[in-house]
Amino acid sequence: MFRGRAALRFFGVDSFVNDAGTRPRKWILTRISRADKGYSPVVSPFLCLIRYSALVANENLAGRPLPIRALRKGLTRAFQSTQKHALRMHRVLDRQRGKQISAGFCALAIMTKAPRAGTVKTRLQPPLTPSEAAELNTCFLRDIAAVISAAGERSQGVGVFTPVRSEKEYEGILPSHFDLIPQRGNGFGERLTNAADDLLHVGFESCCLINSDSPTATVEAFGEAVAQLQDADDRIVLGPSDDGGYYLIGMRKLNRHLFEEIDWSTERVFAQTDERAREVGLKVHVLPKFYDVDDGATLRRLCEELLRRNSRGDIAPVTTKFLAELIAREGWERLCPQ
């Protein structure tokens, strides 16, 4: 048997809080609460130990008997919980901290809104219910993230998310090796401008802003964008969409003019952006064309592309599985009415 601070020192956790063994219960519970709310990047082994060993029932740890077996069990569970939690967490980049990225990387950054029922894919409601639309949006994010992850060793996946403080909602959706950075601004053009500015400011050599509506975009297209931006400051990369917009815009330097006087959400977006680039002397490299899925007609097109017999099994596999199960359960006409 050890007592209080001596036991904590024996297991190597006394140094964490200097005089933790003499702290009252209220002080300990306050730190546990702060860690759970995200003020600490990983809940400390000491705090986990307190939680799991039921020592919080004591009014004060000083001088209390602490069985070795209970301490070992508590520490084991604490470290396992801490490691699992750490594996799920994304690093959230902070513009105020300056450069946080190693030199030479291109950000492949998904512009994303937290997939909450009733707030995403609203133009697909109906035929989808709000919860189905949110799940479809989640499937799109997973498929696009998988393609980004395969785009090459000089690229890094990033989720540019909104609303602020919704980063925990991406655990289990975006891979844990993705970084996150919050969106800033009001209008769509302002958010794109700020996203590019922030990504370059934290240390990315180049960045590509990617929409979350094009789940069939390929790894070849993203890899081509990264390659085109390796050493050319005088160009941008555009990935055109069938509806006249673009699913990707890439650059090495921010030029705000690219996002000015654009009729957003119209068929003129790609042409106007191409025009803005040429007005300031930038070359434009155009990627293969894909399509956005944001209404009933494009949802039907997606279903036909992914579920027909001769479809490629490697295109949007998560989305394919979701749509196949939904159609099997609800019927084709409910999902894709004539």
N, C-alpha and C positions, 0 to 999 in steps of 0.2 A: 504493500500500500504506500502511495505517495500522498502528500498533502499539498493542496492549492498550487502555489507558484512553483514549488519544487517539481511537481509532476509535469507542469507545462514546460518547464525548462528542460526536463529530461527528454521530452518528445520534440524539442526544437521549435516550439511555437512561442516561447516566452518573449523572444526578441521582437516579435511582431508588434506588440503593443507596450513594450517596455515594462509596465507594471500591471499587466492585465489581471494577474492573480489577485490583486487587492481591489479590483473594480466591482462596484455593486451591480446587481441584476439589471437595473434600469439602464445603466451605461452600456452594458453588453447588448441588450435588446435594441437599443437605439442604433448601434452599429450594424446589427443584423438587418434591421429595417432599411438603413441607408444602402447597404450592399444589394439587397433585393430590388431596390428601386433604381439600380443602375448607377449609383454614385461611385461604385468600385467596378473596374472592368471584369474582375473575376472575384466571386465571393471567397474570402480568405479561408485557408484551412482552419485557422483558429475559430472564426465565426461558425463555420460548418460544424466543427467539433462541439461547440456549445449547443448548437441546435440538435444534433443527433445523439448526444450522450445524455440528454435530459437534465443537464446541469442547470438549465435556466430556472428550474424550480427552486434553486437555492437563492436565498436573499443576498448572499455574498460568497464568492469563491474562496476568499482568504481562509486558510486553515481547514477547509473541508476535505474529507477523504475521497480520493479519486482512484478507483481500482485500475490496475494496469490493463487488464483485459478489456474493460469498458473503454478506456482511452484508445487502445489499439483499434478496436472495432469502430469507434467513432471516427478516428482519423482515416481509416480505410474507406468508410462510406463518404467521408467528407471529400477526400481526394478524387474518388470515382465520380461523385456529383460535380465537382469543380471541373474535371477534365471533360465530362460530357457537355457541360454547359459551355465551356470554352470552345469546343469543337463546333457548336452550333452558332456561335456568335460571329457577327460580321464586324470588321473594323469600320468605324464611321470616320471618314475624313473630315477634317476641320480646316477651313480656309485660314482661320486665324493662326494656325500653327505653322503656316508656311509649307515648305517642301517636305513631303512624307513618302515620296515614291522614288525608287531607284532610277537612275538615268536610263533613257532609251526605250521606255515603255509607251505603248499606245493604249489609251483607254477605250474599250468597247463598252459604251455606257448606254444602258437601257433607260429611257425616260418612262417612269412608272408611277402609277397612283396605287396606293395600298388597295388590294383586291377585296373590297368590302361590298357586300350585297347592297344593291340599290345605288351605288356610286360609280360603278365601272360598267362598260359595255351597255350603256342605257339604250342605245339605238337598236340593240338586239333583244329588247324587252317590249313586246313579244317578238319572236316566238319563244324565247327563253324566259324563264322566271328570273327574278333578281339573284337568287342563290346560284342558279345554273350559269348565269352570265358571269358572276364572280368566279366560279370554278373554271369556266372556260378561259377567263383572263389569267388565272393562276397557271393553267396548262400552257398558255402561250408563253408566259414568263419562263417556265421550266424548259420548254423546248428552245426558246431563243437563247437562254443561258447555256444550255448544253452545246449549242453551235458555237457560241462565243468561246466557251472553254476549250474547244478544239481548233481555234483559229490560229494558234501559233504561240511560241514561247515568248515573243516580244510584245504580246498583248495582255491586257489585264481586264477582267470583267468588273463592271461597276454598275450599281443600281442608283440612278438619280431619282430619289423618291420624294413623294409628297403624300400626306401632310407631314409637317415636322413632328418628330418624336414617334413616328410609326415604324421605326427600323426593326423592332422586334417582330413585326408581322411578316417579315421576309425570311425568318428562320424556317427552314424546311422547304422554302420556295426557291430562293436563289442559293447556289452552292456557297458553302462557308468560306471558300477562298475568294469570293467576290468582295469588293469593298462597297461601301455605301456613302453617299453624299447627298445632303438635302437639297431640294429645289429652292430657288429664290425668285421672287418676282411675281407679277400679277398676270399679264397677258402671256400667250404662248410664246411669242417672239422674245419677250423679256426673259422668260424661263430658259429658253434655248441659249440665249446670249450669256446669261449668268452661269449656266451649266458648263459651257465651253470655257468661260473665264475661270471658273473655280477649278476645273480639272487641270488646266494648264498651270494654274497658280500653285497647286499642291505638288507639282513635279512631273506630270506626264509630259512626254515629249510631243505627243500628238493626241488627238481625241476624235472619236466618232460618236455622234449622238444617234441613237437607234430607237425607233418607235417600238411599242409593244403590241402592235396590231398585225405584224407580218410573220407568222410562225413558219412559213415555208421558205424564208430566206436561208441561203445555204452557207456552209462554212467556207466554200470557195469565194463567195462574194465578200464575206468579212475579211478573209485572208488577203484578198486583192486590195481591199481598202487599206489595211495595215501596211502592205508592201508599197503602195503608192505614196504613203506619207512618211516613208523612212528618211528621205533626205531632200525633200522638195518643199521649200517654204512658199513658193509662188503658185501653189495650186490648192484646190479643194477637191474632195471626192463627194459625189452625189449618187445615191441609189434611188432611181425613179420608181414611183408607184404607178399602177395602171390608172388611178383616178386623177393623175396630174400633180400629185404631191411627191414627197420622197420619204423613204423608210430609213435613210441614213444620210448624214452630212458629216464629213470629216475634214480636219484642218490641223495644221501645226501652229498657226498663230491666229489669235482672235481678230476678226475683222467685223465689227458691229454692223457695217453696212449690209452684210449678207442677210441680216434679219430685219432690216428696215423696209418699210413700204411694201410689205408682203400681205397679200390677201389670204390670210390663213384659213384653212379648211375649205379651200376652193380648188378647182382644177388648174389654177394659174400658179400655184406655189412653186413647182419645179421650174417653170419657165422664168418666173420673176427672180428666183434665186440665181439661176444661171446668168440672167441679165445683170444682176447686182455684182456677181463675181467678175464679169468681163468689164464692167464699168471701172473697177479698181485694178484691172490688169492681172487678175488671177486666172490661171488655167483651170479647166474643169475636167476631171476624169469621171466618166460615167460608168457605173456598175451595171450588171444585169438587172432587168426590171422584175419586180415582184408586185404583190397586191396586198392591200390592207383588208382586214376582215372587220368591218364595222357596221354592216347592215344585213338585211335578210338575203339580198342577192349574193353578196360575197360569202355569207355563211353557207349558202347552198353550193356555191362554187368550191369552197373548201371541203365540204363533205364529199362532193363528187370526186375531187382530186385525191383525197386521202383514203376513201373507202372503196373505190372501184378496184376490180380484181387485179389490174396491171399496175397499181400504184406502187411507188417505191416505199419500202418499209422503213427506210431510214429518215424519212421526212416527217418531222413533228410527231414522234411516236407517242408522247404523252397526250397530245391533243387527239390523235387518232383513236387511242384507247377510250378516252372520255366520250367522244362523239359516237363511236361504235356501241358502247354500252348504253348511251342515252337513246339512240335510235332503236336498239333492240328492246328497250324497255317501253319507250313512248311511241315508236313508229316514225317512219320517215316524214309523213305529212305533217305531224305535229311540230317537228323541228324545221322542216323546209317546205312550208306550204306553197302551192302553186300561185 
